[in-house]
């Protein structure tokens, strides 16, 4: 890919927003660009690659597998995001795998040394990296607590609340789009798809959620939040 074309595509990477156009062009020239098929592996758990992956187009899922082979999903990274910064910073093996969710997902791989130079030379960029690492730690801490203290139904409620808070607000309602797949929620909260389906059906009967053609609507975000917090407080 030509550097000029690559530079313009990097305009959408939030991590690089503190850079000038010329600096992004320089980063583009340093990147290794590759497209991936849907479900194709981008990063291998415990692999020895250390590049940071900039998600230029498509969507990427960060995941791992239990010893029994059960998939455990950690996060979905949309276009404009990035992943793989931990291995680029500490030089240790990958802590999780990553796969493309969308056909033609475009990744720009940036080697550890130029990534580290960007972080050390641009305080605003470094702050973005630190905020993402903080987010990863907070989500992991919440999920450890939920797995230790909450039942499966309540863990589904908590995951739905996380998705709703990342969705688009319409008054007191939250729009989750695209509609979350039951298996994806199940893999994040360590339960079965059938449990997720049952919980969502119960919430729909109570009028708390509504399924539309292209989105899941949480009709009362504050009510869902209170439901989750009440259970956490009593755990």
C-alpha positions in Angstrom: 0.0 0.0 0.0 1.3 3.5 -0.9 2.4 5.6 2.0 0.1 8.5 1.1 -2.9 6.2 0.9 -1.9 4.6 4.2 -1.5 7.9 5.9 -5.0 9.0 5.0 -6.4 5.7 6.3 -4.6 6.2 9.6 -6.6 9.4 10.1 -9.3 7.3 11.7 -7.0 5.8 14.3 -7.8 7.6 17.6 -4.4 6.7 19.0 -2.7 8.7 16.3 -4.9 11.8 16.5 -2.3 13.9 18.4 0.1 13.5 15.4 0.4 15.8 12.5 -0.4 14.7 8.9 3.3 14.4 8.2 3.9 12.3 11.3 1.0 10.0 10.4 2.5 9.6 7.0 5.8 8.6 8.6 4.0 6.0 10.7 2.2 4.7 7.7 5.5 4.0 6.0 6.7 2.0 9.0 3.6 -0.1 9.1 3.0 -3.6 7.7 -0.5 -3.7 6.1 -2.6 -6.8 5.8 -6.2 -7.7 5.2 -7.9 -10.6 7.0 -10.8 -12.9 6.3 -13.6 -13.2 8.8 -12.6 -15.5 11.6 -9.0 -15.4 10.5 -6.5 -15.2 13.4 -4.6 -11.9 13.7 -2.7 -12.4 16.9 -1.9 -15.8 18.5 -2.1 -16.3 22.3 1.4 -16.8 23.7 2.8 -16.0 20.2 6.2 -14.3 19.9 5.0 -11.3 17.7 5.2 -7.9 19.5 3.6 -5.5 16.9 0.8 -3.2 17.8 -2.2 -3.8 15.6 -4.1 -0.7 14.4 -7.6 -1.6 13.3 -8.1 0.5 10.1 -11.2 -1.3 8.8 -13.5 -4.0 10.1 -13.8 -5.3 13.7 -11.5 -7.5 15.8 -12.3 -9.8 18.8 -9.9 -10.3 21.6 -10.3 -13.8 23.1 -8.8 -16.9 24.7 -9.7 -20.5 25.3 -10.0 -22.5 28.4 -8.1 -25.8 28.8 -11.3 -27.6 27.7 -11.4 -25.5 24.5 -14.2 -23.1 25.6 -14.0 -19.7 24.0 -13.7 -16.8 26.4 -14.3 -13.4 24.8 -12.7 -10.3 26.3 -13.5 -7.3 24.0 -14.4 -6.3 20.5 -12.2 -3.6 18.9 -13.9 -1.4 16.3 -12.2 0.3 13.4 -10.2 3.2 14.8 -9.0 1.2 17.8 -5.8 -0.7 18.5 -4.6 -3.7 20.4 -1.4 -5.6 21.2 0.2 -2.7 23.1 1.0 -4.8 26.1 3.5 -7.1 24.3 5.0 -4.1 22.5 5.6 -2.5 25.9 6.8 -5.3 28.1 8.2 -7.7 25.5 6.4 -10.7 26.9 4.3 -13.3 25.0 0.8 -12.4 23.9 -1.8 -12.5 26.7 -4.7 -13.3 24.3 -5.6 -14.1 20.7 -7.3 -11.8 18.3 -9.5 -12.7 15.3 -11.1 -10.7 12.5 -14.9 -10.5 12.8 -15.5 -8.8 9.4 -14.4 -10.0 6.0 -11.6 -7.8 4.7 -10.6 -6.4 8.1 -7.6 -4.2 7.5 -4.8 -4.1 10.1 -1.7 -1.9 10.1 1.0 -3.5 12.2 3.5 -1.2 13.9 6.7 -2.7 15.3 7.5 -2.2 19.0 10.4 0.2 18.7 8.6 2.9 16.6 5.5 2.4 18.9 7.6 3.0 22.0 9.2 6.1 20.4 5.7 7.5 19.6 4.6 6.9 23.2 7.7 8.5 24.7 7.7 11.5 22.3 4.0 12.4 22.5 2.4 12.8 25.9 -1.2 12.9 24.6 -0.6 9.7 22.7 0.9 8.1 25.9 -2.1 9.2 27.9 -4.4 7.4 25.4 -2.4 4.2 25.8 -2.5 4.5 29.6 -6.3 5.1 29.5 -6.8 2.0 27.4 -4.6 -0.1 29.8 -6.7 1.3 32.7 -9.9 0.3 30.9 -8.5 -3.3 30.4 -7.6 -3.6 34.1 -11.0 -2.2 35.3 -13.0 -4.6 33.0 -10.9 -7.6 34.1 -11.3 -6.6 37.8 -15.1 -6.3 37.4 -15.4 -9.7 35.6 -13.3 -11.4 38.2 -15.6 -10.1 41.0 -18.7 -11.0 39.0 -17.5 -14.6 38.4 -16.7 -14.9 42.1 -19.8 -13.3 43.5 -22.7 -13.3 41.0 -24.9 -16.0 39.6 -25.1 -16.5 35.8 -28.3 -14.5 35.4 -26.8 -11.5 37.2 -23.6 -11.7 35.1 -25.7 -11.5 32.0 -27.3 -8.4 33.4 -23.9 -6.9 34.1 -22.6 -7.6 30.6 -25.8 -6.1 29.1 -25.2 -3.0 31.1 -21.6 -2.7 29.8 -22.9 -3.0 26.3 -25.7 -0.5 26.9 -23.3 2.1 28.3 -21.2 1.8 25.1 -24.3 2.2 22.9 -26.2 5.2 21.6 -28.5 7.0 24.0 -32.1 7.9 23.2 -33.4 9.8 26.2 -33.3 7.2 29.1 -32.9 4.3 26.7 -29.7 2.8 25.2 -29.4 1.4 21.7 -27.1 -1.6 21.3 -26.2 -2.1 17.7 -25.5 -4.5 16.1 -27.7 -6.9 18.2 -25.3 -8.9 20.5 -25.1 -12.6 19.7 -26.1 -14.8 22.6 -23.0 -16.9 22.2 -20.8 -13.8 22.4 -22.4 -12.7 25.7 -22.2 -16.3 27.0 -18.5 -16.5 26.3 -17.8 -13.2 28.1 -19.7 -14.2 31.3 -18.9 -17.9 31.4 -22.4 -19.3 30.9 -24.5 -21.1 28.3 -26.2 -19.5 25.3 -29.5 -20.9 26.7 -29.0 -18.9 29.9 -28.4 -15.7 27.9 -31.6 -16.3 25.8 -33.7 -17.0 29.0 -32.4 -13.9 30.7 -33.1 -11.6 27.7 -36.6 -13.1 27.3 -37.3 -12.4 31.0 -36.1 -8.8 30.6 -38.2 -8.4 27.5 -41.3 -9.7 29.3 -40.6 -7.1 32.0 -40.4 -4.4 29.3 -36.7 -3.6 30.2 -35.4 -4.6 26.8 -36.8 -4.7 23.3 -35.5 -6.4 20.3 -35.7 -4.6 17.0 -34.6 -5.6 13.5 -31.2 -4.0 13.8 -30.7 -3.3 17.5 -31.4 -4.3 21.1 -33.0 -1.5 23.0 -32.5 -1.1 26.8 -35.7 0.9 27.5 -34.6 2.1 31.0 -30.8 2.2 31.5 -31.1 3.5 35.0 -33.4 0.6 36.0 -30.9 -1.9 34.6 -28.1 -0.2 36.4 -30.0 -0.3 39.7 -30.8 -4.0 39.1 -27.1 -4.8 38.7 -25.9 -2.6 41.6 -28.5 -4.0 44.0 -27.2 -7.5 43.3 -23.6 -6.4 43.6 -24.3 -4.7 46.9 -25.9 -7.8 48.3 -23.1 -10.2 47.0 
